[in-house]
Amino acid sequence: MAAEIFYDADADLKLLENKKIAILGYGSQGHAHAQNLRDSGCEVIVGARGEGPSYELAKSHGFSPMSLQQAAEEADIINLLLPDERQGDLYEQELRQVLSPGNILMCSHGFNLHFGYVAAPDGVPTLLVAPKGPGHLVRSEYLAGGGVPCLVAVGDTGDEATFQVGLAYASAIGGGRAGIIRTTIAEETETDLFGEQAVLCGGLSALIKAGFDTLVEAGYQPEMAYFECMHEVKLIVDLFYQGGLNYMRYSISNTAEYGDYTRGERIITEETRAEMKKILAEIKSGQFAREWIDESRSGGDRFDSQRIAERTHGVEQIGKELRRLMSWIDEKEV
């Protein structure tokens, strides 16, 4: 079934008039939502935790950030843009008790709503508006007169009126210029987590490391392995981004295209596909969510140790050296 796609002409920004919108968290998505909403004529207040970098960034953008609780108390529409792993606890400690009928509780990723770590009080509908791009792109495209496509979904207690507010919100941050797609909170959450784990982050990172290690262990120079298994990924991804798999295949050599057709399925085997289905099942059952929240609440030692170990992998070490040779790259180091 084809998705429903809406545009600015389908959205009524008057639904946001005389409404205060609280943006809770001024990170990647928060700064973009707050500024785009304000530029679209909406009344925006910002809630931030403490007086850290996000607090100072909000001030530099002309906002007067306040505590999360105060912002939620003053607002009609409250958008939780805090880290997934902190959102549930902060909601219970500071926010739940100040919400009341007439409010709308929002998010841009359904993790906590879907898995029950955030439960809205009776009479408070839930709404998701999720731009399909990082905050800096949401902001830059808006300023350029364009927009990033958005997903909109309502929770179990939401109705068509709630969805119309979501359309207006998505339009106000620029989504209606590109397209707004109706979905469900479950679909957004589960597909997002699966994409991150099986393809975009977990799958791709593991594939790059495995390719690099295979070449180095076979005696090839790590510099050559880096170029072939890490550096050139961007060249291929850019072609995907512009025109899909077929455009990539149109743009590469016949040799590379033949290798694609005849060797790719030997990497992504039936065993790999079975493991992907297991990962999806873990996501849908809530197993992954429980594991991640438990890890965070216990102090995150496993997470931190894995993060440190990954930074010492050979592909990371040689990459630091080689990127310094390429002046056109805006090199970043963690």
C-alpha positions, 0 to 999 in steps of 0.5 A, a space after each residue: 500500500 502506497 504511503 500517504 504524502 502531504 504538503 504545505 497546502 494540506 497543513 493549517 498553521 493556524 492550528 499552532 496559533 496561540 499555542 506555546 511549543 516547548 522544545 525540551 532539549 537543544 541538541 541536533 533536532 532541538 535547535 533546528 525545530 526551535 529555530 524553524 518554528 520561530 521563523 514560521 511565526 510560532 511561539 517557542 520556549 526552550 527547556 534545557 538541563 542545566 547550564 551546559 553547552 546546549 543551554 548556552 547555544 540556545 541563548 546564543 540563538 536568542 532563546 531564554 532557556 528554562 528548566 525542563 519542568 518550567 517549560 513543560 508547565 508553560 507550554 501547550 505542546 511539549 516535544 521531548 527531544 532528549 536522549 532516548 536513554 535519559 528521556 524516560 527517567 527525566 519524564 517521570 521525575 520532572 514532566 509527567 506531573 505537570 502535564 494535563 488535558 489540553 496538552 499534546 506530548 510530542 517526540 521525534 523518535 518513538 522509542 520511549 512512547 512505543 516501549 512504555 518508558 514514557 506514558 502520557 497522562 489521561 487526556 494528553 494525546 501523543 504525537 510524533 513528528 520525525 524529520 528524516 535527516 539530522 538537525 543541521 540539515 533540517 535547519 539549512 534546508 529550511 533557510 534555503 527555502 526547502 525542507 527535509 521529509 517528515 514522518 507524522 504519527 499519532 499515539 493510541 489516544 490521538 485522533 485526526 485533530 492530533 494528526 492535523 496538529 502534527 501536519 502543521 508542526 511538520 510544515 512549520 519546520 519545513 517538512 511540507 516543502 518536501 513531503 510529510 508521510 503518515 506512519 505509526 509510532 510502532 513503524 517509525 520506531 521499529 524500522 529506525 532501530 532496525 536500519 541503525 543496527 542491521 544496515 546503517 551503523 551496525 551492519 556497515 561498520 562491521 562490514 568495513 572493519 571485516 573488509 579492512 581486516 581481511 586485506 591487512 591480514 592477507 598482507 596488503 598495506 593498511 593504507 590500501 585497505 583503508 582506501 578500498 574499504 572505508 574511504 570509497 564508501 562515500 563515493 558509492 553512498 553518494 551515488 545511492 543517495 542521488 539515484 538508488 542502486 541502479 544509478 550506482 551501477 550505471 556510474 561504476 565500471 562494468 567490472 565492478 557491476 559484475 562483481 556486485 551481482 555475482 559476489 554480493 549475495 555471498 556476503 549477505 547470505 541466508 545466515 545473515 538474513 536470518 540474523 537480521 530477522 532475529 534483530 528485528 524480532 528483538 526490536 519488536 519484542 522490546 528486548 533491545 529497548 530493555 537491554 539499552 535502558 538497563 545498560 544506561 541505568 547501570 552506568 553504561 560500563 559495557 557501552 563505554 568500554 566498547 566505545 573505547 575499544 572501537 576507537 583503537 581499531 586499525 581502520 580508525 588509526 590509519 584513517 586519522 593519518 590518511 585524512 590529514 593528506 586530503 585537504 578537501 575533507 573537513 576532518 573530524 576527530 573524537 
